[in-house]
Each structure stands twice: as structure tokens, then as C-alpha cells.
Amino acid sequence: MGSVEKNVALVFGASGISGWAVTKNLMSYPTTTTFARVIGLSNKPVDLPNSRLPIGDRRLEMYHGINLRGDLPSVVQQMKATVPHVEEVTHVYYCVYSNASAYAQDVMELLDINVGMTGNAVHAIDQVCTNLQFLVLQTGTNVSRTYLRRPMHVLRMKNYGVAVYEFQDKIKIDPPLRETLPRIPSPWGDEIFYYGQVDLIKKAQKGKTWKWCEVRPDTIIGFTPGMTNMTSLEPIGLFLSLWRYVNGQGASIPYIGTAENYRHTNSDSSQDIIARSHIYLSVVKPEAANGEAFNVADSETPTSWVGRWPILASYFGLKGLPPDGTAEDFFPAEKWWNDHQEEYKQMCTEFGLRERTIPPESWIFVRAACLYLKRDRHLSLEKIRDLGFREEFVQGQGHIIGFDRMVESKILPPSEAMKMGASNC
């Protein structure tokens, strides 16, 4: 596992939903002495007092301002100037994603941006991190891009082609999905930028002593104290808390997606389980993990909204019901939320909450999770289990941890307030 004096972690994207969890877990997993330094990099400054990171721990360092969308010489210079003793870094975790052109007509621009950023990061650390031992790239099966070129949002699922909506009849999905499945062929897989990321790392690693692997979660369950639109959990939590505030304790809430989607299975992938897989593969099993891709999820047992929705509703003192209407009907949660903003502001005032907005991009993630993924898509965990990674959450546990973190960050009212008394509205 290496001595504490020699292990130094660097996390690209430390303020994002995955990078935040990796940074947090590096401080204590697999032990509190595994890493001597944990260096988090973010594009913008992190609000450290509200970050829910152990900022009093001298091992944690947070920096910002490295522009991965610039040219490589600039990135190299920024790395040297920004991170003290960057040459000490032994383990790198790449958790960066840009949706800067998510609504662009030229959707290939998003591929170019993300592959270019990855290339700059990989080639920069190859130059400046002279003690580099391992690099982890997080890819996944979750939403790759969204755009509004057509009346219906179209979402590309990265590996396995789970949600290539325009070509569903061309791509066979036969879960459990395994890492040995071939890439999605052209033209249907042309916009999956993960392929380009993997190929450039393979090329960069040739002849080098450092190792690498790829981690593939399903749709990520989690929360980050900083603003992000890359999650469905926060919009759902905010919606359910406001529904409780408006309608009272014990009120019923039908599933907000379609009846068809309600039944389909997937593999919940909570941010802490994902983070620990990064660390386990890179520190505990680096030789066996080298050059390989690994599915990661909370459990080998597939889950669906049939079991998940009542658990989430219960957290807020609500009764979660099956969806109303026909297979294609769904509850207009986004509209209801927008129509009840006065009550939301009242709730924030009453409980001293930090007001959050739910941008359209976040509602897209909700629709992806609750409306559009009309297939069973659960993952095989056989490969990572064979390497001894046994971290596991029961159904709903990752969601509850995320909600608890939202309460601690004063985004949601205290859970006891949601489960007792009548609404003040």
C-alpha cells in the first residue's frame, strides 16, 4: 500500500459531485494515514467554510485556477506555479467533466472539449509529477451530453450505449452489463467522448512506469455543497422537502416519472462507493487494476424506483406512491417547483436555509433518471468483486446520506422537522 510519507493524491475536479467525494474519502480511506497530502484542484475557488471537507486537517490542500482548456505549456506552467512540490504527487484522480456546450448545435464540440481537457491533464502530470504511480479516470454509463436540437432532449449514455435514443433499435442492451462488451460502433458511438479519453491515456502511458485504470459508475447518487447541475438527487430532495412543506406531514406523492420507467432496473452508484473504488484500485490493487475498466455500484442487486421511491419519500415524512396515469404520463415536478417559489422562499426563511436554484440542466438529470431510461441497465460487479472490493450500500442508503449532507449544509430543513407537526403554510 506504500508508506504515508510517499503517498500524495491529486484530484482534478475536487468541487464536483465525484471529485468532492474522492477528496473527502482520501482523508480516511482505506486508513487515515494512507496519504500524507491530499490536493484538490477546482476550476473556481471553493467555499471552504461550507465545503464539508476537513479543512482543519493539515494534509488537505485546495487550489484553483488551472485552465485545462488552455494549451499544454500553459497548463504545465500553471501546475508548477499553483501546487507546491507538485513533483511529490503519486496518485491522480481525474473527475472532470465540462458541459460548456451542452446546448450547442455542434455537439461534437463537447467531445473535443472533454478529450482536450483530459489530454492536457494527463500530459501535464506526466511531465511535472515525476513520482507518479497511478492515474484513475472516471467514465461511466451516465449522461454524456444533453442538447435541445429536437423537441425531446436527447441524452447520450457513455459506455454500453444505454440511452442512445435516436438509435435504440440499433443497440442491444442485455444486462447485467459487463466491461468486456465492445464499444458502440460508428455512427452511434461517435459522440461518446470516453473512448477518446481512454485512447489518449493508453497512448500516453506506453513506456512509462505509472499505471492507470478506468472506473465506470451508473448514474451518480450524491451531493456536493458547491453548486452543481450534475445530479438528480438535489432537485428531487428540494422538490420533496417543498412538497412536504406545502402539503404537510404524511402527504402522498406519486412517483414523478413514468410507469414504464418505474419498473426498470439499474445499479445505484453512490458517490462514496465510487470514491472508495478509485482509491482501492489505485492503492490496494494497482498491479491487477492497471489498464483495466471496472463497473462500480452500491450493490450487485439491481434496484428500481419501485423500492427506491417510497424510501426517498419517507425521509421527508411523505408516502411515496406508484405513478399515476398511463405508461407515458408523469407528474410535472419542474412546473410544480417553479409555481411554488414563494412557498420555497418562506420555507428557507423559516428554517434558515441557503436558497438554491434548480437550473434546467439539473431537471434534465431528473428526467433522465425518471423518464427517459426505458430499459433495464444494471451492471455486473463481478470484475471489481474479484479484486476484493466489497464496499456496499443497501438500497436507498446513498440517497439518505446525500439528503443528510444537504441538511448539514442547510439546503434541506432538519429531518425531524419534516416528519412531525403540520405545515405552516
C-alpha positions as CSV (number, residue, x, y, z in Angstrom):
1,M,0.0,0.0,0.0
2,G,3.0,2.3,0.3
3,S,4.2,4.4,3.2
4,V,2.3,7.5,4.3
5,E,5.4,9.7,3.6
6,K,5.3,8.8,-0.1
7,N,1.6,8.8,-1.0
8,V,0.4,12.2,-2.3
9,A,-3.0,12.4,-4.0
10,L,-4.1,15.0,-6.6
11,V,-7.8,15.3,-7.5
12,F,-8.9,17.1,-10.7
13,G,-12.4,18.4,-10.3
14,A,-12.4,18.4,-6.5
15,S,-15.5,20.6,-6.2
16,G,-17.7,18.3,-8.4
17,I,-20.0,15.6,-7.3
18,S,-17.4,12.8,-7.8
19,G,-14.2,14.8,-7.1
20,W,-15.6,16.2,-3.8
21,A,-16.3,12.6,-2.6
22,V,-12.9,11.4,-3.7
23,T,-11.2,14.2,-1.9
24,K,-13.3,13.6,1.2
25,N,-12.7,9.9,1.3
26,L,-8.9,10.2,0.6
27,M,-8.6,11.7,4.1
28,S,-9.7,8.4,5.8
29,Y,-9.9,5.5,3.3
30,P,-8.6,2.9,3.4
31,T,-6.9,4.4,6.5
32,T,-6.3,7.9,7.9
33,T,-2.6,7.5,7.2
34,T,-2.6,6.3,3.6
35,F,-1.9,9.8,2.2
36,A,0.4,12.4,3.5
37,R,-1.1,15.1,1.3
38,V,-4.5,15.3,-0.5
39,I,-4.5,18.1,-3.1
40,G,-7.8,19.2,-4.6
41,L,-8.0,21.2,-7.8
42,S,-11.0,23.1,-8.9
43,N,-11.8,25.5,-11.7
44,K,-13.2,28.1,-9.4
45,P,-12.5,28.9,-5.7
46,V,-14.2,26.5,-3.2
47,D,-16.2,28.0,-0.3
48,L,-14.1,26.2,2.2
49,P,-16.2,27.0,5.4
50,N,-19.2,25.4,3.7
51,S,-17.3,22.7,1.8
52,R,-18.0,19.9,4.4
53,L,-14.3,19.0,3.9
54,P,-11.9,18.6,6.9
55,I,-10.3,21.9,6.3
56,G,-8.6,21.8,9.7
57,D,-6.6,18.8,8.6
58,R,-3.1,19.9,7.5
59,R,-3.0,17.2,4.9
60,L,-5.8,18.8,2.8
61,E,-4.8,21.4,0.3
62,M,-7.2,23.1,-2.1
63,Y,-6.2,25.2,-5.2
64,H,-8.0,26.6,-8.2
65,G,-7.3,28.4,-11.4
66,I,-5.7,25.8,-13.6
67,N,-7.3,26.1,-17.0
68,L,-7.4,22.7,-18.6
69,R,-9.0,24.2,-21.7
70,G,-5.8,26.2,-22.5
71,D,-2.7,24.9,-24.3
72,L,-0.5,22.3,-22.7
73,P,2.5,24.5,-22.0
74,S,0.2,26.9,-20.1
75,V,-1.3,24.0,-18.1
76,V,2.2,22.7,-17.2
77,Q,3.3,26.2,-16.0
78,Q,0.0,26.7,-14.0
79,M,0.5,23.3,-12.3
80,K,4.1,24.2,-11.3
81,A,3.1,27.6,-10.1
82,T,-0.1,26.6,-8.3
83,V,0.7,23.3,-6.5
84,P,3.7,23.4,-4.1
85,H,6.0,20.4,-4.6
86,V,3.8,19.0,-7.3
87,E,6.6,16.6,-8.1
88,E,5.6,14.7,-5.0
89,V,2.2,13.6,-6.4
90,T,1.9,9.8,-6.6
91,H,-1.8,9.2,-7.3
92,V,-4.0,11.3,-9.6
93,Y,-7.9,11.1,-9.8
94,Y,-9.4,12.7,-12.9
95,C,-13.1,13.6,-12.1
96,V,-13.5,16.5,-14.6
97,Y,-16.4,17.0,-16.9
98,S,-17.3,20.0,-19.0
99,N,-20.9,20.6,-20.3
100,A,-20.0,24.0,-21.5
101,S,-21.5,23.3,-24.9
102,A,-24.3,21.1,-23.7
103,Y,-26.9,23.0,-25.7
104,A,-24.7,23.7,-28.8
105,Q,-25.9,22.7,-32.2
106,D,-22.4,21.3,-32.9
107,V,-22.5,18.6,-30.3
108,M,-19.0,17.2,-31.3
109,E,-17.6,20.4,-29.7
110,L,-18.4,18.8,-26.3
111,L,-16.3,15.7,-27.2
112,D,-13.4,17.9,-28.3
113,I,-13.5,19.9,-25.1
114,N,-13.5,17.0,-22.8
115,V,-10.9,14.9,-24.6
116,G,-8.8,18.0,-24.9
117,M,-9.0,18.7,-21.2
118,T,-8.1,15.1,-20.4
119,G,-5.2,15.2,-22.7
120,N,-3.8,18.4,-21.1
121,A,-4.2,17.0,-17.6
122,V,-2.6,13.6,-18.5
123,H,0.4,15.1,-20.4
124,A,0.9,17.8,-17.7
125,I,1.1,15.3,-14.8
126,D,3.3,13.1,-16.9
127,Q,5.7,16.0,-17.1
128,V,5.5,17.5,-13.6
129,C,4.5,14.7,-11.3
130,T,7.8,12.8,-11.5
131,N,6.8,10.4,-8.8
132,L,3.5,9.5,-10.4
133,Q,2.4,5.9,-9.7
134,F,-1.3,5.7,-10.7
135,L,-4.0,7.6,-12.6
136,V,-7.7,6.9,-12.3
137,L,-10.1,8.1,-15.0
138,Q,-13.8,8.1,-14.1
139,T,-16.1,7.4,-17.0
140,G,-19.4,5.6,-16.6
141,T,-22.8,4.8,-18.1
142,N,-24.4,8.1,-17.0
143,V,-25.4,11.1,-19.1
144,S,-22.7,12.1,-21.6
145,R,-24.4,15.1,-23.1
146,T,-27.8,16.8,-23.5
147,Y,-28.9,19.2,-26.1
148,L,-32.0,20.8,-27.4
149,R,-31.7,20.4,-31.2
150,R,-35.0,18.5,-31.2
151,P,-38.2,18.8,-29.2
152,M,-37.2,16.0,-26.9
153,H,-34.0,16.2,-25.0
154,V,-31.5,13.7,-26.4
155,L,-29.0,12.1,-23.9
156,R,-26.0,10.0,-24.8
157,M,-25.1,7.4,-22.2
158,K,-21.4,6.9,-22.3
159,N,-20.3,3.3,-22.1
160,Y,-22.7,0.5,-23.2
161,G,-25.0,2.8,-25.2
162,V,-27.7,2.7,-22.6
163,A,-29.6,5.7,-23.8
164,V,-28.7,6.4,-27.4
165,Y,-32.3,7.4,-28.0
166,E,-32.2,8.0,-31.7
167,F,-30.8,4.5,-32.3
168,Q,-32.4,2.4,-29.6
169,D,-33.3,-0.2,-32.2
170,K,-29.7,-0.5,-33.3
171,I,-28.1,-1.1,-29.9
172,K,-28.8,-4.3,-27.9
173,I,-28.8,-3.9,-24.1
174,D,-28.7,-7.2,-22.3
175,P,-27.9,-6.7,-18.6
176,P,-26.0,-7.3,-16.4
177,L,-23.7,-5.1,-18.4
178,R,-20.1,-6.2,-18.4
179,E,-16.8,-4.4,-19.0
180,T,-16.0,-6.9,-21.8
181,L,-18.8,-5.6,-24.0
182,P,-17.4,-4.0,-27.2
183,R,-17.6,-0.3,-27.9
184,I,-20.7,1.1,-29.6
185,P,-19.9,1.1,-33.3
186,S,-19.9,4.2,-35.6
187,P,-22.0,6.2,-36.2
188,W,-23.9,5.6,-33.0
189,G,-20.8,5.7,-30.7
190,D,-19.1,8.6,-32.5
191,E,-20.1,11.2,-29.8
192,I,-19.1,9.1,-26.8
193,F,-16.0,11.1,-25.6
194,Y,-14.9,8.5,-23.1
195,Y,-13.5,6.4,-25.9
196,G,-11.1,9.3,-26.8
197,Q,-10.1,9.8,-23.2
198,V,-9.2,6.2,-22.8
199,D,-7.3,6.0,-26.0
200,L,-5.2,9.0,-25.2
201,I,-4.3,7.7,-21.8
202,K,-3.3,4.3,-23.3
203,K,-1.0,6.1,-25.7
204,A,0.5,8.5,-23.1
205,Q,1.2,5.6,-20.7
206,K,3.2,3.5,-23.2
207,G,6.8,3.1,-21.9
208,K,6.0,4.8,-18.6
209,T,6.3,3.3,-15.1
210,W,2.9,4.7,-13.9
211,K,-0.3,2.7,-14.1
212,W,-3.9,3.6,-14.7
213,C,-7.4,2.3,-14.7
214,E,-11.0,3.4,-15.6
215,V,-14.0,3.4,-13.2
216,R,-17.5,3.2,-14.6
217,P,-20.4,4.1,-12.3
218,D,-24.0,4.3,-13.3
219,T,-26.0,7.5,-12.7
220,I,-24.3,9.1,-9.7
221,I,-26.1,9.4,-6.4
222,G,-24.7,12.2,-4.3
223,F,-24.4,15.8,-3.3
224,T,-21.7,18.5,-3.2
225,P,-22.0,21.6,-1.1
226,G,-21.0,23.8,-4.0
227,M,-23.4,24.5,-6.8
228,T,-23.7,21.8,-9.5
229,N,-26.2,20.8,-12.1
230,M,-24.7,17.2,-12.5
231,T,-27.1,15.4,-10.1
232,S,-30.7,14.4,-9.8
233,L,-30.6,14.0,-6.0
234,E,-30.6,17.6,-5.1
235,P,-33.6,18.6,-7.3
236,I,-35.5,15.6,-6.0
237,G,-34.6,16.4,-2.4
238,L,-35.6,20.0,-2.8
239,F,-38.8,19.1,-4.5
240,L,-39.8,16.5,-1.8
241,S,-39.0,18.9,1.0
242,L,-41.2,21.6,-0.5
243,W,-44.0,19.1,-1.2
244,R,-43.9,18.2,2.5
245,Y,-43.9,21.9,3.5
246,V,-46.8,22.7,1.3
247,N,-48.9,19.6,1.8
248,G,-48.0,18.5,5.3
249,Q,-46.6,15.5,7.1
250,G,-47.9,12.2,5.8
251,A,-49.0,13.6,2.4
252,S,-48.9,11.2,-0.5
253,I,-46.6,11.9,-3.5
254,P,-46.8,9.8,-6.7
255,Y,-43.6,8.8,-8.5
256,I,-42.7,11.8,-10.7
257,G,-41.6,9.7,-13.6
258,T,-43.4,7.3,-16.0
259,A,-45.0,4.0,-15.1
260,E,-42.7,2.3,-17.6
261,N,-39.5,3.8,-16.1
262,Y,-40.8,3.0,-12.5
263,R,-40.1,-0.7,-13.1
264,H,-36.8,-0.8,-14.9
265,T,-33.7,-1.8,-13.1
266,N,-30.3,-0.1,-12.8
267,S,-27.4,-0.1,-10.4
268,D,-27.3,2.8,-7.9
269,S,-23.8,4.3,-7.8
270,S,-23.3,6.5,-4.7
271,Q,-20.5,9.0,-4.7
272,D,-18.8,7.4,-1.6
273,I,-18.8,3.9,-3.1
274,I,-17.4,5.3,-6.3
275,A,-14.7,7.3,-4.5
276,R,-13.6,4.3,-2.5
277,S,-13.3,2.2,-5.6
278,H,-11.0,4.9,-7.1
279,I,-8.8,4.6,-4.0
280,Y,-8.9,0.9,-3.6
281,L,-7.9,0.1,-7.2
282,S,-5.1,2.6,-7.2
283,V,-3.6,1.9,-3.8
284,V,-4.6,-1.6,-2.8
285,K,-4.7,-3.3,-6.2
286,P,-2.6,-1.2,-8.6
287,E,-1.0,-4.1,-10.4
288,A,-4.2,-6.0,-11.0
289,A,-6.1,-2.8,-12.0
290,N,-3.6,-1.5,-14.4
291,G,-5.1,-0.8,-17.9
292,E,-8.5,-2.2,-16.9
293,A,-12.0,-0.8,-16.7
294,F,-14.3,-1.6,-13.7
295,N,-18.0,-1.2,-13.2
296,V,-18.8,0.2,-9.7
297,A,-22.2,0.4,-7.9
298,D,-23.7,0.2,-4.5
299,S,-24.7,-3.4,-4.8
300,E,-24.8,-6.4,-7.1
301,T,-28.6,-6.5,-6.6
302,P,-30.4,-4.4,-9.2
303,T,-32.7,-1.6,-7.9
304,S,-35.7,0.2,-9.3
305,W,-37.9,3.1,-8.4
306,V,-40.5,0.6,-7.1
307,G,-38.4,0.2,-4.0
308,R,-36.4,3.4,-4.1
309,W,-39.3,6.0,-4.3
310,P,-41.0,5.1,-1.0
311,I,-37.6,5.2,0.8
312,L,-36.9,8.7,-0.5
313,A,-40.4,10.0,0.2
314,S,-40.3,8.5,3.7
315,Y,-37.2,10.6,4.6
316,F,-39.4,13.7,4.3
317,G,-42.4,12.2,6.2
318,L,-44.2,11.5,2.9
319,K,-45.9,8.4,1.4
320,G,-44.4,7.5,-1.9
321,L,-46.9,6.0,-4.3
322,P,-46.6,4.4,-7.7
323,P,-47.0,6.8,-10.7
324,D,-50.5,7.9,-11.7
325,G,-51.9,7.5,-15.2
326,T,-50.8,5.6,-18.2
327,A,-47.3,4.4,-19.1
328,E,-46.2,7.7,-20.6
329,D,-47.8,10.1,-18.1
330,F,-45.7,11.7,-15.4
331,F,-46.0,14.3,-12.7
332,P,-44.8,17.7,-13.8
333,A,-42.3,18.2,-10.9
334,E,-40.4,21.0,-12.6
335,K,-43.5,23.1,-13.2
336,W,-44.8,22.5,-9.7
337,W,-41.5,23.6,-8.2
338,N,-41.5,26.8,-10.3
339,D,-45.1,27.5,-9.4
340,H,-44.4,27.3,-5.6
341,Q,-41.3,29.5,-5.3
342,E,-43.0,31.8,-2.8
343,E,-43.5,28.9,-0.5
344,Y,-39.9,27.8,-1.1
345,K,-38.6,31.2,0.0
346,Q,-40.9,31.0,3.0
347,M,-39.5,27.6,3.9
348,C,-35.9,28.9,3.6
349,T,-36.7,31.8,5.9
350,E,-38.4,29.6,8.4
351,F,-35.6,27.1,8.7
352,G,-32.7,29.4,7.9
353,L,-31.8,27.6,4.7
354,R,-29.4,28.6,1.9
355,E,-31.6,29.2,-1.1
356,R,-30.7,27.1,-4.1
357,T,-31.9,27.3,-7.7
358,I,-32.6,24.2,-9.8
359,P,-31.4,25.2,-13.3
360,P,-32.8,23.5,-16.4
361,E,-29.7,21.4,-16.7
362,S,-30.5,19.8,-13.3
363,W,-34.0,19.0,-14.3
364,I,-32.6,17.2,-17.3
365,F,-30.8,14.8,-14.9
366,V,-34.1,14.2,-13.1
367,R,-35.9,13.5,-16.4
368,A,-33.0,11.1,-17.4
369,A,-33.4,9.2,-14.2
370,C,-37.2,9.2,-14.0
371,L,-38.5,9.4,-17.6
372,Y,-36.2,8.5,-20.4
373,L,-34.2,5.4,-19.5
374,K,-36.7,2.9,-20.6
375,R,-34.5,-0.2,-20.3
376,D,-33.1,-2.4,-17.6
377,R,-29.5,-1.4,-17.4
378,H,-28.0,-2.9,-14.2
379,L,-24.3,-3.6,-14.1
380,S,-22.2,-6.7,-13.4
381,L,-19.8,-6.1,-10.4
382,E,-18.0,-9.5,-10.8
383,K,-14.8,-7.9,-12.0
384,I,-14.2,-5.5,-9.2
385,R,-15.5,-8.0,-6.6
386,D,-12.9,-10.5,-7.9
387,L,-10.2,-7.9,-6.8
388,G,-11.7,-7.9,-3.3
389,F,-13.6,-4.6,-3.4
390,R,-16.6,-5.3,-1.1
391,E,-17.8,-1.8,-0.2
392,E,-21.6,-1.9,-0.4
393,F,-24.7,0.2,0.4
394,V,-28.3,-1.2,0.7
395,Q,-31.0,0.3,-1.5
396,G,-31.6,4.0,-0.6
397,Q,-28.6,4.3,1.7
398,G,-26.6,6.5,-0.7
399,H,-29.7,8.8,-1.2
400,I,-30.2,9.1,2.6
401,I,-26.5,10.0,3.1
402,G,-26.9,12.7,0.4
403,F,-30.0,14.1,2.0
404,D,-28.3,14.1,5.4
405,R,-25.4,16.1,3.8
406,M,-27.9,18.6,2.4
407,V,-29.4,19.0,5.8
408,E,-26.0,19.6,7.3
409,S,-25.3,22.2,4.6
410,K,-28.6,23.9,5.4
411,I,-30.0,23.1,2.0
412,L,-32.9,21.0,3.4
413,P,-34.8,21.5,6.6
414,P,-33.9,19.3,9.6
415,S,-35.2,15.8,9.0
416,E,-37.1,15.8,12.3
417,A,-39.0,19.0,11.2
418,M,-40.1,17.1,8.0
419,K,-41.5,14.2,10.0
420,M,-43.5,16.0,12.7
421,G,-46.2,18.6,13.0
422,A,-48.3,20.2,10.4
423,S,-47.3,22.6,7.6
424,N,-47.1,26.2,8.4
425,C,-48.4,27.2,5.0
